[in-house]
Amino acid sequence: MTKPYFVEIKGVQFRNKGAYLMLLACLQGLKAKDKAFELVLSPGPNLPYPERARHGAWQKLAFRRKGLDLTGMLGKLPAALRGLFKRYGMVTERDVDLILEASGFAYGDQWPLAFLQNTAKEVVRFNKAGKAFIFMPQAFGPFTSKASKAAMRDIISHARLIFVRDPVSLAHLQSCVDVLPEHVILTPDFTVGLSPLANSEVPELSMPFAALIPNSKVVSKYNHANAEAMRQQYVAAFAAAADYLTVLGIQPVLVNHEGKEDAELCAEIAALSPCGLVQIEDPLAVKAFIGKAELAVSSRFHGAVNALSQGVPCIATSWSHKYHAMMSDFAMGDFCVEELSEDSLLGALADLLEQKDTLTAEVKTRAASLKQQNQLMWQRLYRAIGW
């Protein structure tokens, strides 16, 4: 009996719609070659068993707690014991043939050093075993400490491919090595080509609407010392945009693109301005709803991608370098609001509405080009793994 080809997809989850879309994009790309493979996912609070099971995923036997990582050791368990685990749907690192890392933005000084170092060790282990560890298109950096640069050097040296989503991230990787190898490749976000799929969750609205997509990370206490003041300003800006759109006959609809924290932010905005509220669990159905909008205002990266990839002009409110780069890919860099306020957001809205027809045409053209670049990325990946 031929051994199954196990593919682990890391950094994805079901709660965050962007992370879910990246899982679906990975599966779509793998299935396009009509090669048999088995999906592997690691357990986690945002990867609950019932949903993993619905995707037919094997469960990865792993253990990581801060600096302690026993995942590699678990792969050295006796064959008989590993065979027993497989009867219960569990595999170890040793069983995995390919890893696709699709975190989106998880490697840099903003996150714990131990996470980066553990990943570096894993990449090295896979390289020594002759297996491919591939970083799907994502943002990186910055890396300022000697320890983080050293870990990233190991990753750069031993990964099979590293797809980098933007020039700033590429520069951050360049800061870690003398010369970037050819397997570090600049390529755009890879969820652009996912087709929307409406379901019963998608409401039918009787008038033109705008999708407003908040992001609790922008105003979280974890990321900002002055989070409370920022939150008030953020909520006021979105409420002002909703009022502005209402006067123009465009219904503002808040779209929860993640979970509880974003739902709370949506409620605060709706308390200041009468907005519709949409909570759709299926990520492709979320994309379908956003695709029907006249325009979007998004603080969620993949909320903006969902709009732009369907030709819906969008304003992005930015908290990271990855936003401006993505918006520039769609020729919408001028509509990336770096310093959010009522005035800056209303000004961007007025400019967008004035140029809406021209912008829509350009965004559609760029979206088609980015989808072609996605196909080239997948062709490069297939060659790297011998498919």
N, C-alpha and C positions, 0 to 999 in steps of 0.2 A: 504493500500500500504506500502510495506517494505521501511524503510528509506535507502537511498543509503549509502554505506560505503565510506566515503570521505578520501582519502589519499593525504596529502600534501607532496611534495618533495621539500626540501629547499636546497639552495646553488648551484643550477644548473643553466645553461644558454645555449643559442644557439651559442653565438659567440666563446667562448673557446671550442675547440673540446674535451678536457679532461672533462670539466664540462658537455658537451652534452653527452659524453659516459657514465658518471655516471648516468645521467637521464635515458638513454636507459637501463643501467644495472639494475637500480631499477625497471623499468617497466617490463623487462624480468623476474626478480625474482618474482615479484608480479603475473604476468600472468601465471607463471609455476604451480601455485596451482589451477588454474581454479576457483578462487573465484571472484565474481563480486565486482568491486570497481570503484570509480570515481576519476580521477586525479585532483588535485588542484595545481595551481601554482600562485605565487605572481607576479604582474606586476613589470617590471623593464626595464632599458634601454637595457639590453641584453636578455630580455625575451619579445619581442614585441608581441602585440596581435595576428597578423596573424599566427605566428608560434605556439603560445599557442593554438590557435583555431584548427590548423591542428592536434594537439595531443588530441583534444577533452577535453581540460582542463577547469575546472571551475576557475573563477578568485577569488583570495583571497582578501577580503576587509581588508586592513591593512594600518597602518600609523606609520612609524618610521622615525624620524629625530634626529640624534645624541642621546641625552639622553632622548628625548621625544618619548614614545611608547604608542600609543592609541589602539593598536591591540586588547588587551584584553577587553578594554572598548567597542569596536565596537561589540564584541560578546555578549554584554549585551543589545543590542538594542531589542525593543519589537518584539515578534514573528511575528506580522503582517508585520512589516517593513522588517524583515529578509526574510520573504516569498516573499515580493515585489522584493527585491534584487535578489532572486533566479530566478525570471522570466527573469532577465537580465543576468543570468549566473554567479552571484556573491554569494559567501558564506563567512561567518565570521569564526573566530577561533572556535566559539562554535559549528559550524557544522562539523568541521574536527575531524575525529575519530583516525587518526594515522599520525604522522609526521616522515618522514625519512629525516634526515639531512645529506646531501651528499656534503658538501662544499669542501672536499679534504684537505684543509689546511687554516683555517680561525680563529682559536682560539689560541691565544698566545700573547705575548707582542709586536709582530710586528704590531698588528692591534689595532684599537681604543678600549679602555676599555669599552665604552658604548655598543658596539656591543656584547661583551661577557656578560655584565651584563643584557642586554635586553634578550638575549637568555636564561640566567639562570632563569630569571623571567618567561619566557614562559614555560620552562621545568617544573618548580614548579607548574604553573597553570595546565598544562596537567596532572601531577601526582595527584594533588588534585581532578581533574575531573575523575580520573580513566582511563585516556587514555595514550597510549604509545607514548613516544618521543624517537626515536632510532637514534643514531649516526652511520651512515654507515662508513665502513673503511676509516680512514683519519688520517692525522698527527696532533699532538697537541704540544703546548708549544713553548718556555718555559713560565713559570708563576713565576715572581719574586716579584711582589708587593703583599701587604696584600689584596688589593682590588681584584686583578685578581685571587689570590688563593681562596678567599672567594666565588667569583662567580663560580669558577670551582668546589668547594666543593658542592655547591648547585646542579650543573649539575650532578656531580658524584652520589650524593645521590638520585636524583629524576628521572633521565633518566631510561627508561626500560632496554635498552642495550646501551653499548658504545663499538663499534668495533674500535680497535686501530691498525694502519697499521704497526707500527715499534717499536722496543724496546726503542729507545730514547724517543719517544712520551709517551710510557708507563711510563718511569721514570719521565717525566714531570708531568704526572697525579699523580703519586705516591708522588711527592713533595707537593701536595696539601692536602693529607689526611694521617691519620696514617696507615690505611690498605685499600687497594683497594678491593671493593666488587667483588663478583663472576661475576656480570653482566658487568664488564669491561674485554674485551676479545681481545687478540692479534690475528689478522687475516690479511692476505695479501690484496692487492688491489683487488677490486671486478669487475673490467672491463675486467679481463683476459679472461673470458669465452665468451665475446661477439663475435659473428661470423662476419667476414668481409663480406661486400656485395658490390661488384663492380657495378658501373653504367657508364653511358656515360661520366661522368666527368673524369674517370680514363684513362689516356693516355697509349697507347701501345708503349713501347720503344724497339728499335731494338738491343740494346746491354745491357750487365749487368750494373746495376746502384746502387749507394749508396744514401740513403735518408739522407739529412742533414736538421735538424730541429732546427732552432734558437729559442731563447726566449728573447723577449725585456725586460722582468722583470730583467734579469741578469745584464743589463746595464742601467737600468732606473734611472733617477735623483731622483725619489721617494725613491728608495732603497739604493742608493749609493752617497756619497758626491763627489767622484772622477769619476762620471759616464762617462764623456767624454773620459778620458784616458782609462778607462776600455772598452768602446765601440770600440775604435780604436784597442786595443789589441784583443778584441773578434772577430771583423770582420777580422782582419789579420790572426788569428788562423784558422777560418773556411775557408778563402780563400786559405791558405796554404794546408789545408786538401784536398780541391777541386783540387788544382794543383797536389798534390801527387797521388790522385786517378785517375786523367785523364791520367797521365803518365803510370799508370798500366793498362789502358784500361777499367777502371770502370767509367762510366759517373756519375758525381756528380749532384744530383737534389735537389734543395732547396724545402722544403715542408713548406708552411705556415700553422701552426697548430692553429692559432688564428685569427688575423684580421689585422687592419691597421698598428699597431706598429710593428708586426712581418713582415709584407710586406715591410716596410721601411728598416728593418734590412736585409732582403733577398736581396733587391735591392743594398744595400751597399756592401754586400759580392759578388754579381754577377758582380759589377763594377770592382772588383779586379781579379776575376777569372771567366772564362766562365762556367756557370752552367745552367742547366735546372731549371725551376721554375714551381711548381705545386700549384695551388689554387683550392682545392676541398671543397665544402660546406658540403656535407653529411659526418658525422664522420665515418660511417661504410665503406664508399667508401675510405676515407683517410686511414683507417686501411687496406683495401684491397690493396691499392697501396703500402703502406709500407711493407706489407707482401711479395711483389714480389722482394724486394731489396736484394742485396747480403749482405749488412750490413747497419747499421744506425749510425749516430752521432746525439744525441738529447740533447737539453737543456730543452725540454718540458717533464715533468714527464710521461704523457700519450702517448707522442710520443715514448718514450723508451718502455713503456708497450706494445704499439701496435706492435712494432718490436719483442720484446722478447717473447710475448705470442704466436707468430706465428713461433718461432724458428729462427728468424733473429738475429744474434749477434749484439750487440749494445754498443757503447761508450756513456756514459752519462756525460755531463758537469754539475757539481753540484753547486747549490746556497743554498741548505738546507739539513738538515740531512736526509730528506725523500728519497733523491736520492740514497745514499749509501745503505740504508736498502732495498729499492726496488731492486737494482741491485744485492745485496747479495741473495735475494730470488731466483733469477735466476742463481746463481753461477757466477755472473759477477761483483762482488764487486771490483775486481782488475782493472776493466775498468771504474770506476767512477773517472773522472778527477776533483779533488778538486780545483787546481790552474791552470786555463786555460792559456796556452800560445801556440805559434807555436810549440815549442819543446815538451811540454807535450802531445799535441794532436797528433802530428806526431809519437811520440814514442808509444802511445797507439794504433794508427792505425797499425803500423808495427807489434806490438805484436799480435794484433787481427788477422791480415791476416796470420801470421805465424801459428797460432793455430786454424784457422777458422773451420776446419772440426770437431775437437774435441769439440770446444766451441758450435757449432751448435747442436751437438748431446746432450750435457749436457743441453743446454737451452731448447730443446724440452722436455727432461725428467722432468726438473723442472716445465715447463709450465703445463704439464699434472698433476703434483702433486698440483700445486697452484689452478688449476681448481677444483680439488677434495675438497680442503680446502674451496673454495667458496661455494660449495654445502653444506658442513657442516655448514657454516655460515648462509646460508638461512634456513636450517632446524632448527637451534637455533632461528632464527628470527620468523619463523612460529609458533613455540611453544610459544614464548613470547607474541604473539598477539592472540593466540588461534585458529590458522588456521589449 
